[in-house]
Amino acid sequence: MVLLLMKKEKEHLIHEKILAPNSFPRVSRLRLLKLLAENLVSCNGTIINGRAGTGKTTLATDFTRHAGRPVSWYKVDAADRDLRLFCEYLSATLQQQRISIDAERLLQVTETVESDRAELLAEAFVFQLSEGKPEPLLIVIEDLHLIYDADWVVPFFRRLLPLLPVNVHLLITCRCLPPAPLWRLRSKQMLRVVEETELAFNLEEAIALFETYGLSEEPATIAWNRTNGRAAPIAEFASTPGRAGRAIADSLLTLKHSTFTSLNGPAPDFQT
């Protein structure tokens, strides 16, 4: 009966929002995976910060395979700026790994009129996550930037992060850094930030990606130079049939043109 009531209460939730993506990258980026693994034991939370197309979600998804612990995934939408709705989704994804999470008790906190209800809710989540001796957990909150304007976001996460149990790590993806009171927690060794510059493919990673398409180092190098290693453009470059060949041809034409110009001066103008 209890399980039936819980199921009915969650019928209005979009369950895809609390499921980790099934897709995985063609190439695992060991450099970044190692960094995230180190963060698991050295701090309470990690922010992966970068614009669209920089590979935030792909990296977070791949890390769920390598983290060596259960994962609770929550993809935020703009509507989730409502504290009660946010609480419903967060408790629902946590319940998939921690059946002891009491969503009803957590939701009761959101109904209080006290100004510090966000902090009280954070403490309630921490209390329930700390009960017993549960196994380690990775909590992924994707696209948190969509609700930065909610007045409860800063007090909730500012209270949550320092109190998280040592076996629980929070991984956040966002297109811009959270308000200053949050990301400044990194000065206290509680939060690490993976910046957009770190998300860019290095040349070795680009070559490895192109090899999965049967392409050589030459087009990989051209693509890396043209895209500055940005994840989405370089992946599109590698996966588009014929583009690598056209890029090599263009590169050779450019080289020949520059050689001709240097040997003979400016190219003649044959227009009449």
N, C-alpha and C positions, 0 to 999 in steps of 0.2 A: 504493500500500500504506500509506504514512504517513497519508494523508488518511482511509483506511478505519479505521485504528486510532484516530485522533483522534475519528472519528464514533462508534465503539463506546464509547470512554471517556466520551463526553458523553451517551449515551443515557438515563442516569438523571436528567439535568438537566431542569428544567421550562423549556422554551425561551421561554414567554411572559414569564418573569421578566427576560429580557434583550432584550426588544423594546420600543421606545418605543410608548406608546399611539397608536392611529390617530386618536382623536377630537381635535377642536380646538374652541376656544371660539367662540361666536357673535360675540364682540367681542374683538379684541386690545387689551390694556391697555398702550398705548404708554408710559405713565409708568413702569410696572414693567419693561417690556422694555428701555427705555433704561437703567434702573438696572442690570439684569443685564448688559447689553452693556458698560457702563462697568467693571463688576467683572471682566470677561474680561481686561482689559488692566491693571488696577490692583492685583489681588491674586491669590492662588493658588486660593482657594476661596470659595464662597458657600453659606450656609445659609439655606434658606427655612423659617422656623419658624412653626407655627400649628396650632391644633386641627383636628380633622376638620371639613370643610365650609368651610374658609377659602380654598380655591382653590390650594393648594400645587402639586398635581400638574397641574392645568389650566395654571397659569402656566409650570411647568417644561416641559410638553409644547409649549406655544405657543412657548416660547423656542427649542426645538430647530429650529423652522422659520426663526427669525430670526438665529440665532447665526452663520451663515455658515461653519460648520465641521462635520465629521463628528461623530456622537454615539454614545457607548457608554452604553446604559441598563441599569440593574440595579435591580430591585425586590426589596428585602430581605424575607425572612420570618423569623419567630422561630427556625426551625430553623437559620438561617444563622449562629447564634452559634458554631457549630463552625468553627474557623478554616480547616480544610481545605476544607469546603464553600463557605465564603465565597470562598476563593481560587479554587476551581473556577469559580464563577459570574463573579467579577470578571475572571478571565483569559479566560473564554469570551466575554464581551461585548466585551472589548478586542480579541480576535482578529478580530472582525468588521470592525474598522477598521485594525488593525495585525496583519497576518498573521505578523509576525516574533515576536510574543509566544510564548514557550516555556513553556507551561503546566506541562509535566512538571518543568522545573527549578524553577519557582515552588512547586509542590506538595512537592518534596523539602524545601524550607525548613520547611514546616509540620510535618514529621515529626521535626525535631530536638527534643531534650529541653532545649535551652538556654532559660533564662528570658527572654532577649531575642529570641525567635524572631519575635515580631510586628514588632519593629523591623527585624530582618534581612529579613523578607518585604517590608516597605515599601521598603527599600533596593533589593531585587531588582526590584520593580515599577518603581521609578524608573529603575533602570539600563536595563531593557528598553524603557521608554518614551522614553529619551533616545538610544537607539542610532540612528545615521544622522542624516538630516535629514528626519524625517517631517513631514507637514502638521499644522496645529493640530488639537486634539481637545477635545471637551467630554465629560466623564464625569459622568453623572447617577446618583446613588445615592438611591433613593426609600425612605422609611420607615426610616431608619437607627435611629430610636428603639427599634425592636423588638429590637435586639441590644445596647443600651447596657450590659446587665448582664454581657456577656462580658468577661472580664478582659483580653483582648488589644485591645479596641477603642481605648482611649485611647493606649496606646503605638504602635499601628499608625498611626493618623491623625495623632498628634502628630509622628511621624517622617515620614510621607508628605507632608503639606501643605507644610512648608517646603522640601522637596527637589524638588517637582514641576517639570518643565521649563517654561520660560516660555510655551511654546505649548500647554500642557495646563492645563485649568481643571476643578476638581471642584465640582459642584453637588449639594448634599445637601438633601433634604426631610425634615422631622421634626416631630413633634407637641410636642416640648419640646427645649430646648437640650441639646446634648451635655454630658457631665461638664465641669466647669470648666476643667481643663487644656487642653481643645480650644477652646472658644469664646473663651477668653482670648487666643488667637492673633490675634484681631482688633485687639488693642492694638498688635500688631507689624505691622499693615497686611498680614497674610497672609490674613486671613479677614474677610469681610463677612457681616452677618446681616440678612436681611429679616424684620422682625417681623410679627406678626399684625395690628397696627394699620395697617401699610403695605399689607397684602393687602386690606383692606376697600375696597369700591368707593367712590369719591367720587361726588358727585351727577352730574357730567358723564358718568362711565362708566355710571352707572345709567341715565341718559336714553338713552345710546347703545345699551345692551342692550335696553331696552324698545322702541326704534325698530325693532329687528330683528324684533319680533313685531307691528309695526304699531300700537304703543301710544304714547300721547302723553306729554308731560312730566309731566302731573298725576299719573297713577298711579305713574310712576317716582319722583316726589318722595315720595309717600305711602309707597311700599315702602321707599325708602331710609331714611326716618325710622323706620319700624317695625322694620327689620332691622339698623339701624346699619351698613348696607353689607356685611354678612357675605355671602360669595359664594354659598354653597349656598341659604340662604333667599331671597335676592333673585332668584336664577335661578329658583327654584321659584315664586315670586310671579309673575314675568313669564310663565312658560310654562303656568300653570294657567288654562285657559279660564274666562272670566267673573270671575276674581278681581279684576282691575283695576277692572271696573265696580262690583263690590260694595264695593271699598275706597273708591271715589269717593262712592258713595251713603252709606256709613257716615260718611265725612268730612263730607259735607253735613249729615247728621242731627245729628252732634256739634256742628257749627257753629251750626245752628239752635237746638239745645237750649241751648247756652251763651249765645246772643243773647237767647233768651226768658228765661232765668234772670236775666241781668244787667238786663233791662228791667223785669221784674215780680217780682223777688225769687225766693225758692225756688219750684220747681215745685209746684203744689198736689197734695195727696195725695187721690186720688179713691176710695181704698179705704173701705169701710163696715165 
